[in-house]
Amino acid sequence: MAFFILTSTLSIPLQAEAASSVQVKKLATGTKYETKLYVIKSGKPGPVVLIVGGVHGNETAGYKAALKVCNYRPTRGTLLVIPKANVLAIKAGERVARGQIDLNRAFPSTKSGAARGTLAKSILKIIKAYDVDWVMDMHEGYDYVKNPSSSSVGQSLIYYPSSSAKTIGSRIVNTINKNIGLNRKEFCLLKPPVKGSVCRAAAVTVGAKGFIFETCSRDSLSTRVNNQLKAANMLLGYLDMK
Ligand SMILES: [Zn+2]
């Protein structure tokens, strides 16, 4: 006696499409660093993009723009958003809260390197767990142009590491600059992001591409938030997620 399994009569699709979903998770749970991570899944295969705001607490447009990105619903892939990465610094309204380390220097610059501190460790864990493909880190500077006498990088897009990051980076810069009349206010394309930044760490640990985007705090808040969102929208458009 033999049993035959008639697979041809089965009508269940081999790969049922996953449902889209939004989950709000917590990073550094139960600590003074606790902050939200939005996991926004389209339900369709595609890239994993991480958008981070509020690494520096006095760079308001970064976290205001990132909060708006939490309402985005990608058409494919997964969008991760950490809108207020450093809540202590944001509460203090400072680049770095007193007694804390600079979150923009706390991530490893080598594949096997460790992150410094609870907050950077928990963010790095997410980058690895989701195997992030692209990162946009929303920052601000206090000058329009790169100032050699200070640490300000001016209005800029600082990409890393590959030619594909440069392709979308230059497209973003060129598009935004078209709407800026004055040369001295134009965004410039720079590389690489500083060692210790989340962008650089994602590149060396999981091979992500990405950039730090810096608006100038002398512009109005709405202009700065708009520029951040334009850059985010262009990245998601480039990745066919919008
Ligand atoms: Zn910054």
Residues whose N, C-alpha, C, O or C-beta is under 5 A from the ligand:
A	BS01	ZN	H56 E59 H139 E140
